[in-house]
Amino acid sequence: MTILVTGATGTVGRHVVDRLVAAGRPVRALSRNPENAGLPDGVDVVQGDLNRPGDLSFDGVQGVFLVAGLFDPEHATVLARVFVNRAVAAGVTRIVCMSGAAVTVQRAGSFEMLHAVEQIVEDSGATSTHIRPGEFAVNKLDVWGESIRKEDVVRNAYPDGVGVPVHEEDIAEVAAIALLQDGHAGRAYDLTGPEALTHRQQAAAISAGLGRPIAFEGLTFGQARQACIKAGLPMEIAEYVLCYQAEYADEPPSVSPAFEQVTGRKGRTLAQWAADHADELAPAT
């Protein structure tokens, strides 16, 4: 069956495409800029925008990887309803929706839109599976990448706050399995990394993955916010990230067994993630 991948050039979607291609399945990849997609040969890359779902074609598509609220969170539910209704009317029978762990935690102000999109998918009549990743390890490229490249140091507030960052490959692997195999209907998979690590330990894990010493320096909330802004994050995003870290410091997240239950093996460690991104974290020259 042809599988449509939304967000196909994104952090997770690109890996979903790779896994589907490796499995020999026809893939249609949705991209705003197909000419710059850089996806594998044989992938049907089509121009499209989730903000204009009425313009999309689902001819021949039976499965969909849907990223909830990808471009327009404010109107995500309306857009998702149009997208899902058109997809099912055209013959789509399986939808894997990537939302977030906030839906499971139900943290006020951060889960409502994602939960609403999940409900639209569930009510569509198609077989549905929800993928709910927690903290993306790849976000550390934005928050810590510059200081690692230039100074071999990680600076962060809440040195002993715990996180369980998940490798984007693990998210994509579970999504692809749910798209390709039966037995995942009606399931919601919370995805984390395989280790609960303090920020100090995360710096040490990245050091191990890169094979060079990476120091850790603790910051106050204000200093950490300024460091995030200096690294290029808008102020509201910097505060959003730090508020999550503050909450994690008081209510540490735990390791989810979902990845191992689905795949039969442990997830990729933060050290492995760092090794996989060694080029992006190489010393600045």
Buried (B, 14 or more C-beta within 10 A) or exposed (E): BBBBBBBBBBBBBBBBBBBBBEBEBBBBBBBEEBEEBEBBEEBBBBEBBBEEBEEBEBEEBBBBBBBBBBBEEEEBBEBBBBBBBBBBEBEBBBBBBBBBBBBBBEBEEBBBBBBBBBBBBBEBEBBBBBBBBBBBBBBBBBBBBBBBBEBBBBBBBBBEBBBBBBBBBBBBBBBBBBBBEEEBEEBBBBBBBBBBBBBBBBBBBBBBBBEBEBBBBBBEBEBBBBBBBEBEBEEEBBBBBBEBBBBBBEEBBEBBEBBEEBEEEEBBBBBBBBBBBEEEBEEEE
